């Protein structure tokens, strides 16, 4: 797609201004190109100042390739959890570290590339909304319940066991969750967390649970320590656990967001001599059943009692499962629990509206077109 040069240049200039100012200092700043793009992309008008721009930025960044590029954009613009009020120099230094280059080298090279990629996707978002083609690639076009094309939350009502159950679907990075008692984090069978700079769900939660200083330095990294204590307590130190095992830990700094527990679900089995994993749908279903069992065990130990739980698309990353397969494996265990009369508040967190649509299809019992078989 050819990008209008003047529009792209104006957006890039304003993205540099956002990078310098940070999200908490957008109020009162003149950002006409970003404001126009947010309006064109369908941002609801009744929002606090700066909110449409932030949602537009998150949506554009979510279109970037997962990994270093997306993470660098999140740090550069203050979109990464806990960085919105960081000084520009600290955000730039963290982004530079992802590429393993000096801050000056990053400023002259990678930063220009990163912000340029964000500007391109902003132009495409606005163009897609104008032509009505948003969502054809499965990355955009599903509205949230708050109205407008930039919604990040929606509710889905499904019938199960003769009653209506409401699910909440969050369309944003997992570390932006608020006020959900338990988040499920996918893990390998060694319960070994990835490095915090990675782009996976487990890495994002490790990063968000850590305590950072004012310049971004890590003061405490509680999740690995808690998992080690869990392994010692259960006699699994130094060996793999059975797929489907769930280790419950605290939430570290995420408690400030209303997250109280993290359940680490061991579903990924490393392939010897490689960096790859195998994930079986049956192990995902077993892990989800165990998550709900642990939730029932811990329910009354907390005040107020635990009642809400959020699932990512377990196994759909490096595990190789499709959205549909992952969701069917998760939903099988959730639906069985709800059918027994459980009243848990169930949430799903996904990165794209296309994945959110998959949640709706699976929960409603709709099979994808390519998977339908004649019934007669």
C-alpha positions as CSV (number, residue, x, y, z in Angstrom):
1,X,0.0,0.0,0.0
2,X,1.4,3.4,-0.9
3,X,1.4,5.8,2.0
4,X,0.7,9.5,1.5
5,X,4.0,11.2,2.2
6,X,2.7,14.2,4.0
7,X,0.4,12.2,6.2
8,X,3.2,9.7,7.1
9,X,5.6,12.5,7.9
10,X,3.2,14.3,10.1
11,X,2.4,11.2,12.0
12,X,6.1,10.3,12.4
13,X,6.8,13.8,13.8
14,X,4.0,13.5,16.3
15,X,5.1,10.0,17.3
16,X,8.5,11.5,18.2
17,X,6.7,14.0,20.3
18,X,4.8,11.3,22.1
19,X,8.0,9.4,22.7
20,X,9.6,12.5,24.3
21,X,6.6,13.5,26.4
22,X,5.3,10.2,27.5
23,X,1.6,9.2,27.7
24,X,1.0,11.0,31.0
25,X,1.9,14.3,29.5
26,X,-0.3,14.3,26.4
27,X,-3.0,16.5,27.8
28,X,-2.9,19.9,26.1
29,X,-0.4,18.9,23.5
30,X,-1.3,19.7,19.8
31,X,-1.2,16.4,18.0
32,X,-3.5,17.0,15.1
33,X,-2.3,14.2,12.8
34,X,-2.7,11.6,15.5
35,X,-6.1,13.0,16.6
36,X,-7.3,12.9,13.0
37,X,-6.1,9.3,12.6
38,X,-7.8,8.2,15.8
39,X,-11.1,9.8,14.7
40,X,-10.8,8.3,11.2
41,X,-10.1,4.9,12.8
42,X,-13.3,5.1,14.8
43,X,-12.2,6.3,18.3
44,X,-15.3,7.0,20.4
45,X,-15.4,10.8,21.1
46,X,-16.5,10.5,24.8
47,X,-13.2,9.7,26.3
48,X,-10.7,11.5,28.5
49,X,-8.2,13.8,26.7
50,X,-5.4,11.7,25.1
51,X,-7.3,8.4,25.4
52,X,-8.2,8.0,21.7
53,X,-4.5,8.5,20.8
54,X,-3.3,6.0,23.3
55,X,-5.8,3.3,22.1
56,X,-4.8,4.1,18.5
57,X,-1.1,3.6,19.4
58,X,-1.8,0.3,21.2
59,X,-3.8,-0.9,18.2
60,X,-1.1,0.0,15.7
61,X,1.7,-1.5,17.9
62,X,-0.3,-4.7,18.2
63,X,0.0,-5.1,14.5
64,X,3.8,-5.2,14.6
65,X,5.5,-8.5,14.5
66,X,5.7,-10.0,18.0
67,X,9.2,-9.9,19.5
68,X,11.9,-7.2,19.5
69,X,10.1,-4.8,17.1
70,X,6.8,-4.7,19.1
71,X,8.5,-4.6,22.5
72,X,10.8,-1.7,21.4
73,X,7.8,0.2,20.2
74,X,6.0,-0.4,23.5
75,X,8.9,0.8,25.5
76,X,9.7,3.8,23.3
77,X,6.1,5.1,23.5
78,X,5.5,4.2,27.1
79,X,2.9,1.5,26.3
80,X,4.8,-1.3,28.2
81,X,3.3,-2.0,31.6
82,X,4.6,0.4,34.2
83,X,6.5,2.7,31.8
84,X,3.9,5.4,30.9
85,X,5.5,7.8,33.4
86,X,9.1,6.9,32.8
87,X,11.5,9.6,31.5
88,X,12.1,9.5,27.8
89,X,15.7,8.7,28.4
90,X,14.8,5.6,30.5
91,X,12.4,4.3,27.9
92,X,14.9,4.8,25.1
93,X,17.6,3.0,27.1
94,X,15.3,0.0,27.7
95,X,14.3,-0.2,24.0
96,X,18.0,0.1,23.0
97,X,18.8,-2.9,25.2
98,X,16.4,-5.1,23.3
99,X,18.5,-4.6,20.2
100,X,21.8,-4.9,22.1
101,X,23.0,-1.5,20.8
102,X,24.1,1.7,22.5
103,X,21.4,4.4,23.1
104,X,23.0,6.7,20.5
105,X,23.0,4.0,17.9
106,X,19.4,3.1,18.7
107,X,18.4,6.8,18.4
108,X,19.9,7.2,15.0
109,X,18.9,3.8,13.5
110,X,16.4,1.4,15.2
111,X,14.2,4.1,16.8
112,X,13.6,5.7,13.5
113,X,12.6,2.3,12.0
114,X,10.4,1.4,15.0
115,X,8.4,4.7,15.0
116,X,8.2,4.5,11.2
117,X,6.6,1.1,11.4
118,X,4.1,2.4,13.9
119,X,3.3,5.4,11.6
120,X,2.7,3.0,8.7
121,X,0.2,0.9,10.7
122,X,-1.6,4.0,11.9
123,X,-2.1,5.1,8.3
124,X,-3.4,1.7,7.4
125,X,-5.8,1.6,10.3
126,X,-7.4,4.9,9.2
127,X,-7.5,3.7,5.6
128,X,-9.0,0.4,6.5
129,X,-11.8,2.1,8.5
130,X,-12.5,4.5,5.6
131,X,-12.8,1.7,3.1
132,X,-14.5,-0.7,5.4
133,X,-11.8,-3.4,5.0
134,X,-10.7,-3.4,8.7
135,X,-10.6,-7.0,10.0
136,X,-10.1,-8.8,6.7
137,X,-6.7,-10.0,7.9
138,X,-8.0,-11.0,11.3
139,X,-6.2,-8.3,13.2
140,X,-8.8,-5.5,13.5
141,X,-12.4,-4.6,13.0
142,X,-14.1,-6.2,16.1
143,X,-15.7,-3.5,18.2
144,X,-15.7,-3.5,21.9
145,X,-18.7,-3.1,24.1
146,X,-17.9,0.5,24.8
147,X,-18.6,1.3,21.2
148,X,-16.4,2.4,18.3
149,X,-13.8,0.5,16.4
150,X,-11.1,0.9,19.1
151,X,-12.8,-1.0,21.9
152,X,-10.6,-3.3,24.0
153,X,-13.3,-5.1,26.1
154,X,-16.4,-7.0,25.1
155,X,-18.8,-9.4,26.8
156,X,-20.2,-12.6,25.3
157,X,-23.3,-14.4,26.6
158,X,-23.4,-18.1,26.1
159,X,-25.9,-20.8,27.1
160,X,-24.5,-23.7,29.0
161,X,-26.3,-26.3,31.3
162,X,-29.6,-24.4,30.9
163,X,-28.3,-21.1,32.0
164,X,-26.8,-18.0,30.5
165,X,-23.1,-17.3,31.4
166,X,-21.3,-14.1,30.6
167,X,-17.7,-14.1,29.5
168,X,-15.5,-11.1,29.3
169,X,-13.0,-10.8,26.4
170,X,-10.0,-8.4,26.7
171,X,-8.3,-7.4,23.5
172,X,-5.0,-6.1,24.6
173,X,-1.7,-7.3,26.1
174,X,-2.0,-9.4,29.2
175,X,-0.1,-7.0,31.4
176,X,-2.8,-4.4,31.0
177,X,-5.4,-6.5,32.8
178,X,-7.0,-4.9,35.8
179,X,-9.2,-6.3,38.7
180,X,-9.1,-9.9,37.7
181,X,-8.3,-12.2,40.7
182,X,-6.3,-14.9,38.8
183,X,-4.3,-14.8,35.6
184,X,-3.3,-18.1,34.0
185,X,0.3,-18.0,32.7
186,X,1.5,-20.8,30.3
187,X,4.6,-22.5,31.4
188,X,6.9,-25.4,30.4
189,X,7.0,-28.5,32.4
190,X,10.2,-27.3,34.2
191,X,8.3,-24.3,35.5
192,X,11.1,-22.2,34.1
193,X,10.2,-18.6,33.3
194,X,11.4,-16.9,30.1
195,X,13.7,-13.9,30.3
196,X,11.7,-10.8,31.1
197,X,12.6,-9.1,27.8
198,X,10.9,-11.8,25.7
199,X,7.5,-11.2,24.1
200,X,5.5,-14.1,25.4
201,X,2.6,-14.0,27.9
202,X,4.8,-15.6,30.7
203,X,7.6,-13.0,30.0
204,X,5.1,-10.1,30.0
205,X,3.7,-11.3,33.4
206,X,7.1,-11.7,34.8
207,X,8.0,-8.2,33.7
208,X,4.8,-6.7,35.0
209,X,5.1,-8.5,38.4
210,X,8.6,-7.2,39.0
211,X,9.3,-4.1,41.1
212,X,11.1,-1.4,39.1
213,X,13.0,1.7,40.2
214,X,12.4,5.1,38.7
215,X,14.9,4.5,35.9
216,X,13.6,1.1,35.1
217,X,16.1,-1.0,37.0
218,X,14.6,-4.2,38.5
219,X,14.5,-4.1,42.3
220,X,12.7,-7.4,42.8
221,X,11.7,-10.3,40.5
222,X,9.3,-12.3,42.6
223,X,7.8,-14.9,40.2
224,X,11.0,-17.0,39.7
225,X,11.6,-17.1,43.4
226,X,8.1,-18.1,44.2
227,X,8.1,-20.9,41.6
228,X,11.4,-22.2,43.1
229,X,9.7,-22.3,46.6
230,X,6.7,-24.0,45.1
231,X,9.0,-26.7,43.5
232,X,10.8,-27.2,46.8
233,X,7.5,-27.5,48.7
234,X,6.1,-30.1,46.3
235,X,9.4,-32.1,45.9
236,X,9.8,-31.3,42.2
237,X,13.1,-29.3,42.3
238,X,15.3,-30.2,39.4
239,X,12.8,-32.3,37.5
240,X,9.9,-31.8,35.2
241,X,6.4,-31.9,36.4
242,X,3.5,-33.7,34.7
243,X,1.9,-31.7,31.8
244,X,-1.3,-30.1,33.2
245,X,0.3,-29.3,36.6
246,X,-0.6,-25.9,38.0
247,X,1.7,-23.9,40.3
248,X,0.0,-21.0,42.2
249,X,2.0,-17.9,43.1
250,X,1.5,-14.3,44.2
251,X,1.2,-11.6,41.6
252,X,4.0,-9.3,42.7
253,X,3.6,-5.7,41.5
254,X,0.5,-6.7,39.6
255,X,-1.4,-6.5,42.9
256,X,-1.5,-2.8,42.4
257,X,-3.7,-3.5,39.3
258,X,-6.1,-5.7,41.3
259,X,-4.4,-9.0,40.2
260,X,-4.1,-11.3,43.2
261,X,-2.7,-14.6,42.0
262,X,-0.9,-16.1,39.0
263,X,-1.5,-19.7,38.1
264,X,1.4,-21.1,36.1
265,X,0.0,-23.9,33.9
266,X,2.6,-26.5,32.7
267,X,1.6,-27.3,29.2
268,X,4.8,-27.0,27.1
269,X,7.1,-30.0,26.8
270,X,10.6,-29.0,25.4
271,X,12.0,-31.0,22.5
272,X,15.4,-32.3,23.5
273,X,18.3,-30.4,21.7
274,X,16.1,-27.7,20.3
275,X,14.4,-24.4,21.3
276,X,11.0,-25.8,20.4
277,X,8.1,-27.1,22.4
278,X,5.2,-29.5,22.0
279,X,1.8,-28.7,23.4
280,X,-1.1,-31.2,23.3
281,X,-4.7,-29.9,23.4
282,X,-5.4,-32.7,26.0
283,X,-2.7,-31.2,28.3
284,X,-4.3,-27.7,27.9
285,X,-7.7,-29.1,28.9
286,X,-6.1,-30.9,31.8
287,X,-4.3,-27.8,32.9
288,X,-7.5,-25.7,32.7
289,X,-9.4,-28.2,34.8
290,X,-6.6,-28.1,37.4
291,X,-6.7,-24.2,37.3
292,X,-10.3,-24.3,38.2
293,X,-9.7,-26.9,40.9
294,X,-6.9,-24.7,42.5
295,X,-9.2,-21.7,42.3
296,X,-11.9,-23.6,44.2
297,X,-9.2,-24.6,46.8
298,X,-8.0,-21.1,47.2
299,X,-11.3,-19.4,46.9
300,X,-12.0,-18.9,50.6
301,X,-8.5,-18.3,51.7
302,X,-8.5,-14.7,50.5
303,X,-10.6,-11.7,51.5
304,X,-12.6,-11.1,49.5
305,X,-12.8,-14.6,48.1
306,X,-11.3,-15.3,44.7
307,X,-13.9,-15.4,42.0
308,X,-12.5,-14.3,38.6
309,X,-10.0,-16.0,36.4
310,X,-8.5,-15.0,33.0
311,X,-7.2,-17.3,30.3
312,X,-4.8,-16.4,27.5
313,X,-4.8,-18.6,24.3
314,X,-2.8,-21.4,25.9
315,X,-0.4,-23.1,23.5
316,X,-1.1,-20.8,20.6
317,X,2.3,-19.2,20.6
318,X,5.4,-21.3,20.2
319,X,3.3,-24.2,21.2
320,X,1.9,-24.1,17.6
321,X,-1.8,-24.6,18.4
322,X,-4.3,-22.5,16.3
323,X,-6.6,-20.1,18.0
324,X,-9.5,-22.5,17.4
325,X,-7.8,-25.6,18.8
326,X,-6.4,-23.7,21.8
327,X,-9.8,-22.2,22.6
328,X,-11.7,-25.5,22.2
329,X,-9.2,-27.1,24.6
330,X,-9.7,-24.4,27.1
331,X,-13.4,-24.1,26.7
332,X,-14.0,-27.8,27.1
333,X,-12.8,-27.7,30.7
334,X,-14.4,-24.3,31.5
335,X,-17.8,-25.4,30.1
336,X,-17.6,-28.7,32.1
337,X,-17.0,-26.7,35.3
338,X,-19.8,-24.3,34.5
339,X,-22.2,-27.2,33.8
340,X,-21.5,-28.5,37.3
341,X,-22.9,-25.3,38.6
342,X,-19.7,-23.3,39.2
343,X,-20.2,-19.5,39.2
344,X,-16.7,-18.3,38.3
345,X,-16.3,-15.0,36.5
346,X,-14.4,-16.2,33.4
347,X,-12.3,-13.9,31.2
348,X,-10.1,-14.3,28.1
349,X,-7.3,-12.1,27.1
350,X,-6.2,-12.0,23.4
351,X,-4.0,-9.7,21.3
352,X,-6.2,-9.2,18.3
353,X,-9.9,-8.8,17.6
354,X,-9.6,-11.8,15.2
355,X,-8.8,-13.9,18.2
356,X,-11.6,-12.3,20.2
357,X,-14.0,-13.4,17.4
358,X,-12.6,-16.9,17.7
359,X,-13.6,-16.9,21.4
360,X,-17.1,-16.0,20.5
361,X,-17.3,-18.7,17.9
362,X,-16.0,-21.4,20.2
363,X,-18.1,-20.4,23.2
364,X,-21.2,-20.4,20.9
365,X,-20.4,-23.8,19.6
366,X,-19.8,-22.5,16.0
367,X,-17.2,-24.5,14.1
368,X,-15.0,-22.7,11.5
369,X,-16.2,-23.1,7.9
370,X,-13.2,-25.2,6.9
371,X,-13.9,-27.6,9.8
372,X,-17.6,-28.2,9.3
373,X,-18.7,-31.7,8.3
374,X,-22.0,-32.9,6.9
375,X,-24.3,-34.1,9.6
376,X,-26.7,-36.1,7.5
